[in-house]
Amino acid sequence: MILFGKKKKNYDHLASINTLVWKRFKKVKPAIISLWFVVLFILIAILGYLITPDQTPYCNQQYLELSTLKPGEKILFFHVQKNEAPEKTSFFHKMLYGKPLSYDAYPIYKYWFSGNNIIIEEYTGSEPNEGKFYRFNLANVAYALSPGKKPVYKNDSLFFYDFDGNFHSKSIAELQNQIKKGNIVTHTFYFGTDRYGRDVLSQIMIGSRVSLSVGFIAIIIALFIGITLGAIAAYYGKWVDNLIVWFINVVWSIPTILLVIAITFALGKGFWQVFIAVGLTMWVDIARVVRGQILSIKEKEFVEAGKALGYKGPRIIFKHILPNITGAIIVITASNFASAILLEAGLSFLGIGVQPPMPSWGAMLKENYGYIILDSAYLAILPGLAIMVVVLAFMLIGNGIRDALDVKIK
């Protein structure tokens, strides 16, 4: 390129290795698309209950009359304030654990006003609806009232004390408008509901938190064990290498799923037990890769130079050797991340993983696989599709990193 009469110099050869790898990685379109998918799922998992339609703990708000609604169905809800002090939760507490409803929610078919009351017909899900009718005082719908003090109706107005002891004087028309805007809500179930009337979209969104958490923590455990054992075996050799390789082969000979099940039974069922069980079974691949990589470079000149300078073995391993095999570790880590998600889903499907009421994609499959042959197959297809997309995304990212690190590919 000519710039102001001079040829512009190319400084690509001075760029860092990471910069060059990132440029090559961006050229792999499936890997970039997969990376954005993973980032999206991570954001959903982090924000959690702040963005789920059902923000109650574990997204476990049940409406039995709304059982197995089809995706996209809209239902009219009537909210009645509870006569109790609202639970105060911080922003981060709500994000991590959700928040109980401060009102009672009723699916309704229709409503109308009568004097200082509102009358609703409950939703039954059948046609004609023919539900029961209920009458509520307007003040009790819009406000949490002080216990023992009933609203007084006079001159088309209601006089009452709220739960905090504040006195209110509201006209009937004012209360009706307030209820129409804030207490009559149309809720769309974009992914439908399950057999208990829970929102499937919310369950899948919080289920992503379980799957990604298992992947991250299990990989951290596996990296710590695998890198440590693989590096020690390759660097020190002799009887140390023989002993560690023997141990690796013993663990390698046991089917992974059986080993995970055995560890899960030993540790017990639960959220954290799944992390440990999966992590303790995934280090073998990493240890083998690290050992092979270090064996191929431990006789290089820079390693001999480190020994000549009097550096200790751990410093040479972690400061000089491991940075040179980071690429191979990243590739195997991406693959193992996908395997960890599949293992967690399998454990939850078998009932020995994450326990109800905590949402999990595998548990959702277990609860709803019978609907595959019925007219509600989406209950099993949607969580299965979520597992497939995330696992495929991590595999494509691993392949993209491998291609970016391969010097033979231009």
N, C-alpha and C positions, 0 to 999 in steps of 0.2 A: 504494500500500500504506500502511495506517495503522499506525503504530508508536508506542505510548504517547500516543495522541491527536494525533499530528502526522503529516503526510504525509511519507513517506520520499522524499528527493530522488534523482533518477536522475543518476548521474555517468558514464554511458556515453560522453557527449560528451567527457569528459576522458581517456578511455582512449587508449593509444597506437595507432597505425595497425596495428602488428604484432598487438596483442591483438585488435583488431576483425577483422583478416583471419583469425586463428586461430579465432575464434568462428564465422565464416562457413564456414571450411574444415571444421570439425567437423560441420557440418550436411550435408555432402556424404558420404553413407554409403559409396558405392563408393570414394571417395578415402581415407577413414579405414581401411577394410578393406585396401585396397592398401598403405597406409602400414605397417600391421602386418605384412603379408606381406614387404615390403621389409626391415623391421627384423629379422624372423625370419631372412631370408637373410643379412643382414649379420652377425648373431650367429653363424650357422653358419660363415660365411666366416672370421670372426675366431678363433673357438675351434678351427676346423680339426681337426687330428688328435687333439685331446683328446676329441672326441665321436664320431669316426668308428668304426665297427666294426673296420675294418682301419686300424691306426695305423702301418703301415710307410710309409716314404717313397714318395710318389706313389700310395699305396694299391695297390701293385703286387704284393701277395702272390698268387701263382698256384698253383692246384690244378687241373691239367689233367683229373683224374678227375672234377672237379665242374663240367665245362663245361656252360653253358646250363641251370643249374638254374632251375626255376620259382620265382616269387616266393613267399616264405613257407616254403620247404622248410627242414627242420632236419637237420643233419648232426652226428654224434658225432665229436669231435676228441680225439686223444691227443697230449699235450705232453711232450716229452723235453728236459730241460735240456741246453744246450750246455756242453761241458767247456772253457769259456773265460771270461775276465773279462768281465762284462756291461759294455756301453758306457754310460758315464755321460753323461746329457744333462740340461740345465736345463729348467725348466718352460716357458720361452718358446721354447727350441730345439725341444722336442717339439711345442709348439703350432704352430710355423711349418713345421717340416721333417719331423716324424714321428720314429719311433724303430724301428730294426731289432729283430726278435724275438730274445729271449734264449733261445729254445727252438726245437726243430724240431717242427712241427705235422703230424700225420698224420691224414687223414680215415679213420675206421675203421668197420667194420660191427659188430664185437663184440669183447669182451675177456674174459679170465679170468686168475686168479692160479694159479701153480704153484710152490710152494715160495718161493724168494727171487726169482722171476721173474714177469713179467707177459707174457702172450701176447696178441697182437692179430691180427685179421684185417683186412687193408686193404680199403678201400671201393672198389668197382669201378663202381658205378652201375647194375649190371644185376641182374636177378632170374632164377635164384638168384645170390647174390653171387659165390661161388667165388673169393675173393681169396687172395693169398698170406698166410702166417702168419709173424709175426716175434716174437722173444723178446728182452726187455729186462730187465736187472737192476733191481730196485726202487730201489736207492740211486742208480743212474745216471739214473733217471727223475726222481726228486724233487730231486736236488742236482747242481750242477756239481762234478765230482770232480777231485781233484788228478791231473795226468797222470802215468802210470807207476805208480800205486798202485791196485791192484784191491781192491774190497770183499771182506772176509772173512766167510763165512757160518758161524756157529757157534751152537748152542743156540737155534735159532729167532730169531736176531738177526743183524744186519749191522753190521760194524765198518769204518769208512772215514774218509778225509780229504777234506774239500771243497776247492774250488779255492783258497781262502784259507789252507789248511793247518790248519784247525780239525778236531779229531777228533770223530767222532760214533759213538754206539752206539744203534742203533734196533732195536726188535723188529719182526718181520715184520708183525704185526697193525697196529702203529703206522704203518709205511710204507704198508701197503695203504689204511688210512683216509685218510692224507695224500694219496695219489695219487687216490683216488676224489673227494676234495673239490677238489683243486687242479690235477690233470693230466688228468682226464676232463671235457671241456667240451662242452656242446651249443650249437652256433652256429646261429642262425636267419638265413637270407639273405632279408631282408624284400623286397628288390627283385630277388632271384635273382642269378645270376652270368653273366658274359659268356663268350665262346668260350675264354678262357684261364683260366676259373675264378676270376676276380677279383670281389670284392663290388661290385655295381652301385650300391648305396646309398652306399657310401664314395666311389666315383668321382663320383657326382653331387654329394655334399656338398663335396668338394674342388674340383670343377669350378665351383661357385658362387663360389669365391675368385677364379678366373681371370676369369670374366665380370664380376663386380662391380669387380675391380681395374682391368680394362681400361676400364670405364665411368668410374670416378672419375678415373684419371690422364689418360685421353683428354679428358675434359671440362675438367680443369684446364688442359691445353695449349690446347684450343680456346677457352676463356674468355680466357686471357691474350692470344692472338693476335687473336681476334675483337673483344674489347672495345677493345683498343689501336687497331687499324686503323679500326674503325667510329667510335670517338670522335674520332680525329684527322681522319678524312675529313669528318665532319659539322661539327665545331667550326671548323676552319680554312678549309674550302671551297676554292673557286677551283681552281687546278691540282693542289693536293694531293688534293682530293676527286675530281677527274677521274682522276688517276693510280691512286688506291686503288680506285675503282669499276671502272676498266678491269681491274685485277688480280683483283678479286672476280669479275667477269664471266667472265674467262678460266678461273679455277678452277671457277666454277659451271657452265661449259659442258662440263666433263669429267665423265662418269658417275662417281659416287662410288666404286663397287666397283672400277672399272678404275684409278682414281687410287690407291686403297688397295693394290691388287695391285702397281702400278708402284713405289710407295714401299717396299712390303715386299720386292720383288725387289732394290731398290737397297740397302736396309739389311740384308737377310738374314733368314732365318727365326729365330724365337725369341720368348721371352716379352716382353722389353722392346721389341723391334722392333714388335710389334703395337700397344703403347701409342702409340708415336710415330706410326706409320702412320695409325692411326685418328684421333688428335688433330690431325694435320696436314691432315685432310680435312673436319673437322667445324666449323671456325671460320667458314666462309662464312655459314652461317645466322645465327650470333650477330652477325657483323659487320654484316649487312644490317639485322637488328632494331635493333641499337644505333645505327646510323647514322640509321635512320628515326625512332627515338624522340628522339634528340638534335636532329635537324632540327626537330622539332615543338615543342621547348621552349627552344631556345638563344636565342630572341628574347624570352623571358620577363623580367619585371622583376628577378627575383633574379639572373639572369645579368648583366644590364646593371649592376646594383648592384655585383656583384663586379668587373666591369671598371672601373667608376668608382672603386672603392677601390684599384685598382692591383694586383689579384691576377693572377698569371700564368695562362696557359691551362691547364697541367696541374693546378693547384690547383682551378680552377673546374670542370674536367671531373670529377676524381676526388672532390672534396670536396662539390660542390654539384649537379652534373648527374646523375652515375651513381646516387646514392642515390634519385633520383626515378624511375629506370627499372628499379629492382631487380626489381619484379614481373614485367615482361616478360622480363627475363633469366632469372629462375627458371623461368618457363613453358617457354621454348625449351630451357633446360638439361635439364629433365625429359624432354622429347621426344628430345633428342640423346643422353641417357643410354641410352634404349631402343634408339636406332639404333646406338649403339656396341656394345651387347651383340649385336645382330643381325649387325653387321659382323664382330665377333670370331668368332662362331659360323660365319659364312660362310667366313672365311679358314681356320679350323681344318678345316672340312669339305673345303675344296679342298686341304688339306695344306700350306698356306704360312703357317699361324698358329702357335699353340702346338704344340710338337713332343712326341711320345711320349718318355718314359712319363708326362709331366705330364698329368693328367686335364683334359679340356675337353669341354663339352657338344657343341660342334661336331665335335670329333674322335670322340666317342662315336657321333654320328649317322653319321659317315663309316664307322666300323668295322662298324656294325650295321644299316645301312639295308637290306641284303640280306635280313635276317630278317623284314622286314615281310610278305613273302608266305609265310613259313614259320610254324611254331607258336611262335616266340619273338619275336613282334612287339614285345613290351614292351621289348626291348633298344634299339630306336630310338624307341619312343613315349615312354618315361620322360624321356630327356634333351630330346626335343622339347617335351614338356609343361612341363619346367622353364623352357626358353627362353620359351615362350608365356606362362607365368604371370608371370614377372619383367618381360617387356616390357610386357604388358598392365597390370601394376601401376604401372609408371612412367608409362605413358600416362594412366591414370586419375588418378594424383596430379597430373600436369600439368594435366589438365582441371579437377580440383578447385581447384587454385591459381588458375587463370584465372577460374573462377566466383567465387572468394572475393575476387578483386581487381576484379571487374566491378561498378562502382557502380550499374549499371542493374538488377542482380539483387538482390532483397531476401531 
